[in-house]
Amino acid sequence: MERTLTGYLISGDIGGTKTLLQASQLQDNNVQVCCERRYASPEYSSFSYILRDFLNDTSTFGIGSSVASACFAVAGPIAKQEATLTNLPWVMDKEDIAREFSIPKVKLINDFEAAALSVEVLSAGDLVTLQTGNPHAGGTRVALGAGTGMGGAWLVWQGGRYIPLASEAGHMDFAPANELQARLLQYLRKIFGHVSVERVLSGPGLTNIFNFLQADLKSAAGLTQVRLEDDGAAQVTDLAFNHKHPIAVKAMDLFVEVYGAYAGNLALAGLCRNGVYVAGGIAPRIIDKLREGGFMKAFRDKGRFSSLMGELPVHVVMNPKAGLLGATEEARRMLVEND
């Protein structure tokens, strides 16, 4: 049951590359954004330094000592409200944050819990539909997405609203679907030993695919070898889209095929009849490639269940602040609902 309340909210989307923080005012249950800042996460030794800087920066709004609720979406697993970031040497603890910054209500959620929570507040303009499907009201949903890593969360209908179920599904085993993908798996095993989905579906994963194809394809023999950064996703997409580099084009095709198959696996595992939402930083940048058909072909290619896969709605989340929206919505809920 919701109550009418007023107060300031802090929300954050904290990843290995960037941290977005937002301060909002809750007025009669309506959220009004006051200010927002972006920080380069690797430049700080802990999250506390970022939050302190943000609160000092926003002190002119009178927010610092009046924060009633805070929710932070974190790129990493959370246990007992303590989080260790997957791609940063940070540890975040709910009680430590509440005590240090005198915030009565603090909650840490997985970054894809936040992305999943944003689905309820996204506008139609925030989505690109790849498959309309046949949505079932109250059916399970899933949000997934590649960026610095690969994240995912399911949404189940309980008590009149959707409840997010966090996961670390990006660290499931990579399952090749054809001979080329099987060779990719063997190539990556020699480098990493265990090969998770994230080794393929992420910024560094796209780099891995490109490097594999340079070594694997005979057509690469006549091309100048390209050296990429550890996360060379931007380089690969530039080579593919702007320069039509044949290896980069092939890398993008392979990335999209694996992405579609993996999205289909998560959708099938949760029987997500009310929607599959592809979020993360990469999907909006390659939306034209996702619309070409390779993604959905791989999504539906589930043998005897291919017909069922054609019934599931599939959308791409174009709003780059979906995680922040979800964290803000949870911070609002923490205040207005009787837990």
For each residue, the residues with C-beta under 8 A, 3 or more apart:
1: 337 338
2: 29 336 337
3: 336 337 338
4: 28 29 336
5: 26 29 68 335 336
6: 25 26 27 28
7: 25 26 66 67 68 69 335
8: 23 24 25 26 34 63 66 67 68
9: 23 24 25 26 31 67 68 69 70 71 328 331 332 335
10: 21 22 23 24 51 54 55 63 67 69 70 71 103 331
11: 21 22 24 70 71 72 73 324 327 328 330 331
12: 19 20 21 22 51 70 71 72 73 324 327
13: 19 20 73 111 114 321 323 324 327
14: 19 20 41 47 72 73 74 75 85 92 111
15: 18 19 41 75 87 111 147 148
16: 41 42 75 85 86 87 88 148 149
17: 40 41 42 87 147 148
18: 15 38 39 40 41
19: 12 13 14 15 38 39 40 41 44 47 50
20: 12 13 14 36 37 38 39 321 323 324
21: 10 11 12 36 37 39 50 51 54
22: 10 11 12 33 35 36 37 324 328
23: 8 9 10 33 34 35 36 54 58 61 63 67
24: 8 9 10 11 31 32 33 34 328 331 332
25: 6 7 8 9 31 32 34
26: 5 6 7 8 9 29 30 31 32 68 332 335 336
27: 6 30 32
28: 4 6
29: 2 4 5 26 332 336
30: 26 27
31: 9 24 25 26 328 332
32: 24 25 26 27
33: 22 23 24 36
34: 8 23 24 25 58 61 63
35: 22 23 57 58 61
36: 20 21 22 23 33 324
37: 20 21 22 54 57 58
38: 18 19 20
39: 18 19 20 21 43 44 50 53 54
40: 17 18 19 43 44
41: 14 15 16 17 18 19 44 50 88
42: 16 17 88
43: 39 40
44: 19 39 40 41 47 49 50
45: 49
46: 49 50 90
47: 14 19 44 50 51 72 90 92 97
48: 51 52 96 97 100
49: 44 45 46 52 53
50: 19 21 39 41 44 46 47 53 54
51: 10 12 21 47 48 54 55 97 101
52: 48 49 55 56 101
53: 39 49 50 56 57
54: 10 21 23 37 39 50 51 57 58
55: 10 51 52 58 59 63 64 67 101
56: 52 53 59 64
57: 35 37 53 54
58: 23 34 35 37 54 55 61 63 64
59: 55 56 62 63 64
60:
61: 23 34 35 58
62: 59 65 66
63: 8 10 23 34 55 58 59 66 67
64: 55 56 58 59 67
65: 62 102
66: 7 8 62 63
67: 7 8 9 10 23 55 63 64 70 101 102 103
68: 5 7 8 9 26 103 104 105 335
69: 7 9 10 103 104 105 106 331 332 334 335
70: 9 10 11 12 67 97 101 103 105 106 107 331
71: 9 10 11 12 106 107 108 109 114 327 328 330 331 334
72: 11 12 14 47 92 97 106 107 108 109 327
73: 11 12 13 14 109 110 111 113 114 115 323 324 326 327
74: 14 78 83 85 92 108 109 110 111
75: 14 15 16 85 86 87 88 110 111 148 149 151
76: 83 84 85 86 87 110 111
77: 83 84 86 110 166 168
78: 74 81 82 83 108 109 110 166
79: 82 83
80:
81: 78 93 94 95 107 108
82: 78 79 91 92 93 94 108
83: 74 76 77 78 79 91 92 93 108
84: 76 77 90 91
85: 14 16 74 75 76 88 89 90 91 92
86: 16 75 76 77 149
87: 15 16 17 75 76 148 149
88: 16 41 42 75 85
89: 85
90: 46 47 84 85
91: 82 83 84 85
92: 14 47 72 74 82 83 85 96 97 108
93: 81 82 83 96 97
94: 81 82 97 98 106 107 108
95: 81 98 99 106
96: 48 92 93 99 100
97: 47 48 51 70 72 92 93 94 100 101 103 106
98: 94 95 101 102 103 104 105 106
99: 95 96 102
100: 48 96 97
101: 51 52 55 67 70 97 98
102: 65 67 98 99
103: 10 67 68 69 70 97 98 106
104: 68 69 98
105: 68 69 70 98 334 335
106: 69 70 71 72 94 95 97 98 103
107: 70 71 72 81 94 330 331 334
108: 71 72 74 78 81 82 83 92 94
109: 71 72 73 74 78 113 114 117 164 166 326 327 330
110: 73 74 75 76 77 78 113 114 151 153 164 166 167
111: 13 14 15 73 74 75 76 114 115 151 323
112: 115 116 143 144 145 151 152 153 164 166 167 279 323
113: 73 109 110 116 117 153 164 165 166 326
114: 13 71 73 109 110 111 117 118 164 322 323 324 325 326 327 330
115: 73 111 112 118 119 143 145 151 153 277 279 280 317 322 323 326
116: 112 113 119 141 142 143 153 154 155 162 164 277 326
117: 109 113 114 120 121 155 162 164 325 326 327 329 330
118: 114 115 121 122 143 279 317 319 322 323 325 326 329
119: 115 116 122 141 143 155 162 275 277 317
120: 117 161 162 329
121: 117 118 325 326 329
122: 118 119 126 127 317 319 322 325
123: 126
124: 127
125: 318
126: 122 123 317 318 319 322
127: 122 124 277 315 316 317 318
128: 287 291 315 316 318
129: 132 313 314 315 316
130: 278 290 291 295 296 314 315 316
131: 296 299 310 312 313 314
132: 129 313
133: 275 310 311 312 313 314
134: 273 311 313
135: 139 273 274 275 313
136: 139 273 274
137: 274
138: 157 274
139: 135 136 157 271 272 273 274 275
140: 154 155 156 157 270 271 272 273 274
141: 116 119 154 155 162 270 272 274 275 276 277
142: 116 152 153 154 155 266 267 270 272 275 276 277
143: 112 115 116 118 119 152 153 155 277 279 317
144: 112 150 151 152 153 169 262 263 266 276 277 278 279 280
145: 112 115 150 151 152 278 279 280 281 282 283 317
146: 149 150 201 202 203 205 259 280 281 282 283
147: 15 17 150 151 202 203 280 281 282
148: 15 16 17 75 87 202 203 204 231 281
149: 16 75 86 87 146 170 198 202
150: 144 145 146 147 169 170 197 198 201 202 205 280
151: 75 110 111 112 115 144 145 147 169 170 280
152: 112 142 143 144 145 167 169 170 266
153: 110 112 113 115 116 142 143 144 164 165 166 167
154: 116 140 141 142 164 165 167 266 270 272
155: 116 117 119 140 141 142 143 162 163 164 165
156: 140 162 163 165
157: 138 139 140 161 162 163
158: 161 162 163
159: 163
160:
161: 120 157 158
162: 116 117 119 120 141 155 156 157 158
163: 155 156 157 158 159
164: 109 110 112 113 114 116 117 153 154 155
165: 113 153 154 155 156
166: 77 78 109 110 112 113 153
167: 110 112 152 153 154
168: 77 171
169: 144 150 151 152 172 197 266
170: 149 150 151 152 196 197 198 201 202
171: 168 196 197 198
172: 169 196 197
173: 194 195 196 197
174: 185 188 195 196 197 199 200 258
175: 261 265
176: 181 182 184 185
177: 181 257 258 261 298 301
178: 181 182
179: 182 183
180: 183 184 216 254
181: 176 177 178 184 185 254 257 258
182: 176 178 179 185 186
183: 179 180 186 187 212 216
184: 176 180 181 187 188 200 209 212 216 254
185: 174 176 181 182 188 189 195
186: 182 183 189 190
187: 183 184 190 191 212 215 216
188: 174 184 185 191 192 195 199 200 208 212
189: 185 186 192 193 194 195
190: 186 187
191: 187 188 208
192: 188 189 195 199
193: 189
194: 173 189
195: 173 174 185 188 189 192 199 200
196: 170 171 172 173 174 199
197: 150 169 170 171 172 173 174 200 201 262
198: 149 150 170 171 201 202 205
199: 174 188 192 195 196 202 204 205 208
200: 174 184 188 195 197 205 208 209 255 258
201: 146 150 170 197 198 205 255 258 259 262
202: 146 147 148 149 150 170 198 199 205 206 233 282
203: 146 147 148 206 207 231 232 233 234 281 282
204: 148 199 207 208 230 231 233
205: 146 150 198 199 200 201 202 208 209 255
206: 202 203 209 210 232 233 236 237 251 252 255 282
207: 203 204 210 211 228 229 230 231 232 233 236
208: 188 191 199 200 204 205 211 212
209: 184 200 205 206 212 213 236 251 254 255
210: 206 207 213 214 226 228 232 236 247 248 251
211: 207 208 214 215 228
212: 183 184 187 188 208 209 215 216
213: 209 210 216 217 220 247 250 251 254
214: 210 211 217 220 223 225 226 247
215: 187 211 212 220
216: 180 183 184 187 212 213 220
217: 213 214 220 247 250
218: 221
219: 222 223 246 247
220: 213 214 215 216 217 223 225 246 247
221: 218
222: 219
223: 214 219 220 226 245 246 247
224:
225: 214 220
226: 210 214 223 235 239 245 247
227:
228: 207 210 211 232 235 236
229: 207 232 235
230: 204 207
231: 148 203 204 207
232: 203 206 207 210 228 229 235 236
233: 202 203 204 206 207 236 237 282
234: 203 237 238
235: 226 228 229 232 238 239
236: 206 207 209 210 228 232 233 239 240 248 251 252
237: 206 233 234 240 241 248 252 285 286
238: 234 235 241 242 243
239: 226 235 236 242 243 245 247 248
240: 236 237 243 244 245 248 249 251 252
241: 237 238 252
242: 238 239
243: 238 239 240 248
244: 240 249
245: 223 226 239 240 248 249
246: 219 220 223 249 250
247: 210 213 214 217 219 220 223 226 239 250 251
248: 210 236 237 239 240 243 245 251 252
249: 240 244 245 246 252 253
250: 213 217 246 247 253 254
251: 206 209 210 213 236 240 247 248 254 255
252: 206 236 237 240 241 248 249 255 256 286 289
253: 249 250 256 257 289 294
254: 180 181 184 209 213 250 251 257 258
255: 200 201 205 206 209 251 252 258 259
256: 252 253 259 260 286 289 290 292 294 295 298
257: 177 181 253 254 260 261 294 295 297 298
258: 174 177 181 200 201 254 255 261 262 298
259: 146 201 255 256 262 263 278 290 295 298
260: 256 257 263 264 294 295 296 297 298 299
261: 175 177 257 258 264 265 298 299 301
262: 144 197 201 258 259 265 266
263: 144 259 260 266 267 276 278 295 299 314
264: 260 261 267 268 298 299 300 301 302 309
265: 175 261 262 268 269
266: 142 144 152 154 169 262 263 269 270 272 276
267: 142 263 264 270 271 272 276 299 309 312 314
268: 264 265 271 302 305 308 309
269: 265 266
270: 140 141 142 154 266 267
271: 139 140 267 268
272: 139 140 141 142 154 266 267 275 276 312
273: 134 135 136 139 140 311 312
274: 135 136 137 138 139 140 141 313
275: 119 133 135 139 141 142 272 312 313 314 315
276: 141 142 144 263 266 267 272 299 312 313 314 315
277: 115 116 119 127 141 142 143 144 315 316 317
278: 130 144 145 259 263 283 290 314 315 316 317
279: 112 115 118 143 144 145 283 316 317 322 323
280: 115 144 145 146 147 150 151 283
281: 145 146 147 148 203 284 285 320
282: 145 146 147 202 203 206 233 285 286
283: 145 146 278 279 280 286 287 290 316 317
284: 281 287 316 317 318 320
285: 237 281 282
286: 237 252 256 282 283 289 290
287: 128 283 284 290 291 316 318
288: 291 292
289: 252 253 256 286 292 294 295
290: 130 256 259 278 283 286 287 295 316
291: 128 130 287 288 295
292: 256 288 289 295
293: 296 297
294: 253 256 257 260 289 297 298
295: 130 256 257 259 260 263 289 290 291 292 298 299
296: 130 131 260 293 299 300 314
297: 257 260 293 294 300 301
298: 177 256 257 258 259 260 261 264 294 295 301
299: 131 260 261 263 264 267 276 295 296 309 314
300: 264 296 297 306 309 310
301: 177 261 264 297 298 306 309
302: 264 268 305 306 308 309
303: 306
304:
305: 268 302 308 309
306: 300 301 302 303 309 310
307: 310 311
308: 268 302 305 311 312
309: 264 267 268 299 300 301 302 305 306 312
310: 131 133 300 306 307
311: 133 134 273 307 308
312: 131 133 267 272 273 275 276 308 309
313: 129 131 132 133 134 135 274 275 276
314: 129 130 131 133 263 267 275 276 278 296 299
315: 127 128 129 130 275 276 277 278
316: 127 128 129 130 277 278 279 283 284 287 290
317: 115 118 119 122 126 127 143 145 277 278 279 283 284 322
318: 125 126 127 128 284 287
319: 118 122 126 322 325
320: 281 284
321: 13 20 324 325
322: 114 115 118 122 126 279 317 319 325 326
323: 13 20 73 111 112 114 115 118 279 326 327
324: 11 12 13 20 22 36 73 114 321 327 328
325: 114 117 118 121 122 319 321 322 328 329
326: 73 109 113 114 115 116 117 118 121 322 323 329 330
327: 11 12 13 71 72 73 109 114 117 323 324 330 331
328: 9 11 22 24 31 71 324 325 331 332
329: 117 118 120 121 325 326 332 333
330: 11 71 107 109 114 117 326 327 333 334
331: 9 10 11 24 69 70 71 107 327 328 334 335
332: 9 24 26 29 31 69 328 329 335 336
333: 329 330 336 337
334: 69 71 105 107 330 331 337 339
335: 5 7 9 26 68 69 105 331 332
336: 2 3 4 5 26 29 332 333
337: 1 2 3 333 334
338: 1 3
339: 334
